[in-house]
Amino acid sequence: MGERTGARPQTAQWDASAVLSTLADAVSPGELNQVISQLPSGYAVLFGKPDLSD
Protein backbone atom coordinates (compact mmCIF):
# COMPACT_ATOMS: atom_id res chain seq x y z
CA MET A 1 0.00 0.00 0.00
CA GLY A 2 2.82 2.36 0.84
CA GLU A 3 4.43 1.97 -2.56
CA ARG A 4 1.17 2.65 -4.37
CA THR A 5 0.37 5.75 -2.33
CA GLY A 6 3.90 7.03 -1.83
CA ALA A 7 3.47 6.80 1.94
CA ARG A 8 6.16 5.73 4.36
CA PRO A 9 5.75 2.14 5.62
CA GLN A 10 4.65 3.22 9.09
CA THR A 11 2.07 5.64 7.67
CA ALA A 12 0.76 2.97 5.29
CA GLN A 13 0.43 0.53 8.20
CA TRP A 14 -1.49 3.10 10.25
CA ASP A 15 -3.79 3.88 7.31
CA ALA A 16 -4.48 0.20 6.63
CA SER A 17 -5.12 -0.41 10.32
CA ALA A 18 -7.63 2.46 10.45
CA VAL A 19 -9.63 0.93 7.62
CA LEU A 20 -9.38 -2.66 8.89
CA SER A 21 -10.30 -1.81 12.49
CA THR A 22 -13.40 -0.03 11.18
CA LEU A 23 -14.23 -3.18 9.21
CA ALA A 24 -13.70 -5.25 12.36
CA ASP A 25 -16.29 -3.14 14.17
CA ALA A 26 -18.81 -3.67 11.36
CA VAL A 27 -18.77 -7.48 11.17
CA SER A 28 -19.48 -10.24 13.65
CA PRO A 29 -16.60 -11.80 15.61
CA GLY A 30 -17.10 -15.03 13.66
CA GLU A 31 -16.83 -13.28 10.32
CA LEU A 32 -13.74 -11.41 11.48
CA ASN A 33 -12.13 -14.67 12.60
CA GLN A 34 -12.79 -16.16 9.17
CA VAL A 35 -10.97 -13.28 7.52
CA ILE A 36 -8.06 -13.19 9.97
CA SER A 37 -7.59 -16.97 9.86
CA GLN A 38 -6.94 -16.74 6.11
CA LEU A 39 -4.18 -14.16 6.49
CA PRO A 40 -0.54 -14.71 7.47
CA SER A 41 0.33 -14.62 11.16
CA GLY A 42 0.52 -11.14 12.62
CA TYR A 43 -2.20 -9.49 10.54
CA ALA A 44 -4.75 -9.48 13.39
CA VAL A 45 -3.09 -6.39 14.87
CA LEU A 46 -4.04 -4.44 11.73
CA PHE A 47 -7.66 -5.14 12.66
CA GLY A 48 -7.07 -3.85 16.20
CA LYS A 49 -7.03 -7.39 17.59
CA PRO A 50 -4.12 -9.17 19.30
CA ASP A 51 -5.15 -12.51 17.74
CA LEU A 52 -8.24 -14.49 16.75
CA SER A 53 -11.26 -13.78 18.97
CA ASP A 54 -12.60 -16.53 21.18
N, CA, C and O atoms as a GROMACS GRO file, in nm:
protein
  216
    1MET      N    1   0.082  -0.117   0.000
    1MET     CA    2   0.000   0.000   0.000
    1MET      C    3   0.088   0.125   0.000
    1MET      O    4   0.058   0.223  -0.069
    2GLY      N    5   0.194   0.121   0.077
    2GLY     CA    6   0.282   0.236   0.084
    2GLY      C    7   0.343   0.272  -0.050
    2GLY      O    8   0.353   0.390  -0.086
    3GLU      N    9   0.384   0.171  -0.124
    3GLU     CA   10   0.443   0.197  -0.256
    3GLU      C   11   0.342   0.260  -0.351
    3GLU      O   12   0.376   0.350  -0.428
    4ARG      N   13   0.220   0.213  -0.346
    4ARG     CA   14   0.117   0.265  -0.438
    4ARG      C   15   0.076   0.407  -0.403
    4ARG      O   16   0.041   0.485  -0.492
    5THR      N   17   0.080   0.442  -0.274
    5THR     CA   18   0.037   0.575  -0.233
    5THR      C   19   0.152   0.672  -0.211
    5THR      O   20   0.131   0.792  -0.196
    6GLY      N   21   0.274   0.619  -0.209
    6GLY     CA   22   0.390   0.703  -0.183
    6GLY      C   23   0.410   0.731  -0.035
    6GLY      O   24   0.490   0.818   0.001
    7ALA      N   25   0.337   0.660   0.050
    7ALA     CA   26   0.347   0.680   0.194
    7ALA      C   27   0.464   0.601   0.252
    7ALA      O   28   0.507   0.500   0.196
    8ARG      N   29   0.513   0.648   0.364
    8ARG     CA   30   0.616   0.573   0.436
    8ARG      C   31   0.552   0.446   0.491
    8ARG      O   32   0.431   0.443   0.514
    9PRO      N   33   0.632   0.341   0.513
    9PRO     CA   34   0.575   0.214   0.562
    9PRO      C   35   0.492   0.229   0.690
    9PRO      O   36   0.385   0.169   0.701
   10GLN      N   37   0.539   0.307   0.784
   10GLN     CA   38   0.465   0.322   0.909
   10GLN      C   39   0.331   0.394   0.887
   10GLN      O   40   0.230   0.360   0.949
   11THR      N   41   0.331   0.493   0.799
   11THR     CA   42   0.208   0.564   0.767
   11THR      C   43   0.111   0.472   0.695
   11THR      O   44  -0.008   0.472   0.724
   12ALA      N   45   0.160   0.392   0.602
   12ALA     CA   46   0.076   0.297   0.530
   12ALA      C   47   0.016   0.195   0.625
   12ALA      O   48  -0.101   0.159   0.611
   13GLN      N   49   0.094   0.149   0.722
   13GLN     CA   50   0.043   0.053   0.820
   13GLN      C   51  -0.068   0.117   0.903
   13GLN      O   52  -0.170   0.053   0.929
   14TRP      N   53  -0.048   0.242   0.946
   14TRP     CA   54  -0.149   0.310   1.025
   14TRP      C   55  -0.277   0.328   0.943
   14TRP      O   56  -0.386   0.306   0.994
   15ASP      N   57  -0.262   0.368   0.818
   15ASP     CA   58  -0.379   0.388   0.731
   15ASP      C   59  -0.456   0.258   0.711
   15ASP      O   60  -0.579   0.256   0.720
   16ALA      N   61  -0.383   0.150   0.683
   16ALA     CA   62  -0.448   0.020   0.663
   16ALA      C   63  -0.518  -0.024   0.791
   16ALA      O   64  -0.629  -0.076   0.786
   17SER      N   65  -0.454  -0.003   0.904
   17SER     CA   66  -0.512  -0.041   1.032
   17SER      C   67  -0.640   0.037   1.060
   17SER      O   68  -0.735  -0.018   1.114
   18ALA      N   69  -0.642   0.166   1.024
   18ALA     CA   70  -0.763   0.246   1.045
   18ALA      C   71  -0.881   0.189   0.967
   18ALA      O   72  -0.992   0.180   1.020
   19VAL      N   73  -0.857   0.150   0.844
   19VAL     CA   74  -0.963   0.093   0.762
   19VAL      C   75  -1.005  -0.044   0.815
   19VAL      O   76  -1.124  -0.072   0.827
   20LEU      N   77  -0.907  -0.130   0.846
   20LEU     CA   78  -0.938  -0.266   0.888
   20LEU      C   79  -1.002  -0.271   1.027
   20LEU      O   80  -1.085  -0.358   1.052
   21SER      N   81  -0.966  -0.181   1.118
   21SER     CA   82  -1.030  -0.181   1.249
   21SER      C   83  -1.174  -0.133   1.238
   21SER      O   84  -1.260  -0.177   1.314
   22THR      N   85  -1.202  -0.044   1.143
   22THR     CA   86  -1.340  -0.003   1.118
   22THR      C   87  -1.420  -0.121   1.063
   22THR      O   88  -1.535  -0.142   1.102
   23LEU      N   89  -1.360  -0.196   0.973
   23LEU     CA   90  -1.423  -0.318   0.921
   23LEU      C   91  -1.451  -0.416   1.034
   23LEU      O   92  -1.558  -0.476   1.040
   24ALA      N   93  -1.354  -0.432   1.124
   24ALA     CA   94  -1.370  -0.525   1.236
   24ALA      C   95  -1.489  -0.488   1.323
   24ALA      O   96  -1.557  -0.576   1.377
   25ASP      N   97  -1.514  -0.359   1.338
   25ASP     CA   98  -1.629  -0.314   1.417
   25ASP      C   99  -1.762  -0.338   1.346
   25ASP      O  100  -1.867  -0.342   1.411
   26ALA      N  101  -1.758  -0.355   1.215
   26ALA     CA  102  -1.881  -0.367   1.136
   26ALA      C  103  -1.926  -0.511   1.112
   26ALA      O  104  -2.038  -0.533   1.067
   27VAL      N  105  -1.841  -0.607   1.141
   27VAL     CA  106  -1.877  -0.748   1.116
   27VAL      C  107  -1.881  -0.824   1.248
   27VAL      O  108  -1.830  -0.776   1.350
   28SER      N  109  -1.940  -0.941   1.245
   28SER     CA  110  -1.948  -1.024   1.365
   28SER      C  111  -1.810  -1.081   1.398
   28SER      O  112  -1.724  -1.092   1.310
   29PRO      N  113  -1.788  -1.118   1.525
   29PRO     CA  114  -1.660  -1.180   1.561
   29PRO      C  115  -1.629  -1.305   1.479
   29PRO      O  116  -1.513  -1.330   1.444
   30GLY      N  117  -1.730  -1.383   1.447
   30GLY     CA  118  -1.710  -1.503   1.366
   30GLY      C  119  -1.663  -1.471   1.226
   30GLY      O  120  -1.573  -1.536   1.173
   31GLU      N  121  -1.724  -1.370   1.166
   31GLU     CA  122  -1.683  -1.328   1.032
   31GLU      C  123  -1.540  -1.274   1.034
   31GLU      O  124  -1.461  -1.302   0.944
   32LEU      N  125  -1.509  -1.196   1.136
   32LEU     CA  126  -1.374  -1.141   1.148
   32LEU      C  127  -1.272  -1.254   1.164
   32LEU      O  128  -1.165  -1.249   1.102
   33ASN      N  129  -1.304  -1.354   1.245
   33ASN     CA  130  -1.213  -1.467   1.260
   33ASN      C  131  -1.190  -1.539   1.129
   33ASN      O  132  -1.079  -1.584   1.100
   34GLN      N  133  -1.295  -1.551   1.048
   34GLN     CA  134  -1.279  -1.616   0.917
   34GLN      C  135  -1.180  -1.540   0.831
   34GLN      O  136  -1.096  -1.601   0.764
   35VAL      N  137  -1.189  -1.409   0.831
   35VAL     CA  138  -1.097  -1.328   0.752
   35VAL      C  139  -0.955  -1.340   0.805
   35VAL      O  140  -0.862  -1.368   0.730
   36ILE      N  141  -0.940  -1.318   0.936
   36ILE     CA  142  -0.806  -1.319   0.997
   36ILE      C  143  -0.739  -1.455   0.983
   36ILE      O  144  -0.618  -1.463   0.961
   37SER      N  145  -0.817  -1.563   0.994
   37SER     CA  146  -0.759  -1.697   0.986
   37SER      C  147  -0.703  -1.728   0.847
   37SER      O  148  -0.623  -1.820   0.832
   38GLN      N  149  -0.744  -1.652   0.746
   38GLN     CA  150  -0.694  -1.674   0.611
   38GLN      C  151  -0.572  -1.589   0.577
   38GLN      O  152  -0.515  -1.601   0.468
   39LEU      N  153  -0.532  -1.504   0.671
   39LEU     CA  154  -0.418  -1.416   0.650
   39LEU      C  155  -0.294  -1.470   0.720
   39LEU      O  156  -0.306  -1.550   0.813
   40PRO      N  157  -0.176  -1.428   0.678
   40PRO     CA  158  -0.054  -1.471   0.747
   40PRO      C  159  -0.055  -1.425   0.892
   40PRO      O  160  -0.123  -1.329   0.928
   41SER      N  161   0.021  -1.494   0.975
   41SER     CA  162   0.033  -1.462   1.116
   41SER      C  163   0.074  -1.316   1.134
   41SER      O  164   0.158  -1.265   1.060
   42GLY      N  165   0.016  -1.250   1.231
   42GLY     CA  166   0.052  -1.114   1.262
   42GLY      C  167  -0.039  -1.008   1.202
   42GLY      O  168  -0.026  -0.890   1.235
   43TYR      N  169  -0.131  -1.047   1.116
   43TYR     CA  170  -0.220  -0.949   1.054
   43TYR      C  171  -0.335  -0.907   1.145
   43TYR      O  172  -0.398  -0.805   1.119
   44ALA      N  173  -0.364  -0.982   1.250
   44ALA     CA  174  -0.475  -0.948   1.339
   44ALA      C  175  -0.457  -0.810   1.399
   44ALA      O  176  -0.555  -0.739   1.422
   45VAL      N  177  -0.333  -0.771   1.426
   45VAL     CA  178  -0.309  -0.639   1.487
   45VAL      C  179  -0.356  -0.526   1.395
   45VAL      O  180  -0.393  -0.420   1.444
   46LEU      N  181  -0.355  -0.547   1.265
   46LEU     CA  182  -0.404  -0.444   1.173
   46LEU      C  183  -0.554  -0.423   1.188
   46LEU      O  184  -0.606  -0.317   1.152
   47PHE      N  185  -0.623  -0.522   1.242
   47PHE     CA  186  -0.766  -0.514   1.266
   47PHE      C  187  -0.796  -0.464   1.407
   47PHE      O  188  -0.912  -0.458   1.448
   48GLY      N  189  -0.691  -0.430   1.482
   48GLY     CA  190  -0.707  -0.385   1.620
   48GLY      C  191  -0.726  -0.499   1.716
   48GLY      O  192  -0.777  -0.479   1.827
   49LYS      N  193  -0.687  -0.619   1.676
   49LYS     CA  194  -0.703  -0.739   1.759
   49LYS      C  195  -0.566  -0.802   1.784
   49LYS      O  196  -0.483  -0.804   1.693
   50PRO      N  197  -0.542  -0.852   1.906
   50PRO     CA  198  -0.412  -0.917   1.930
   50PRO      C  199  -0.401  -1.052   1.860
   50PRO      O  200  -0.290  -1.096   1.827
   51ASP      N  201  -0.514  -1.118   1.837
   51ASP     CA  202  -0.515  -1.251   1.774
   51ASP      C  203  -0.661  -1.284   1.741
   51ASP      O  204  -0.748  -1.197   1.751
   52LEU      N  205  -0.688  -1.406   1.704
   52LEU     CA  206  -0.824  -1.449   1.676
   52LEU      C  207  -0.908  -1.433   1.801
   52LEU      O  208  -0.860  -1.457   1.911
   53SER      N  209  -1.034  -1.391   1.784
   53SER     CA  210  -1.126  -1.378   1.897
   53SER      C  211  -1.175  -1.514   1.940
   53SER      O  212  -1.184  -1.607   1.859
   54ASP      N  213  -1.206  -1.526   2.067
   54ASP     CA  214  -1.260  -1.653   2.118
   54ASP      C  215  -1.409  -1.659   2.100
   54ASP      O  216  -1.472  -1.758   2.137
   0.00000   0.00000   0.00000
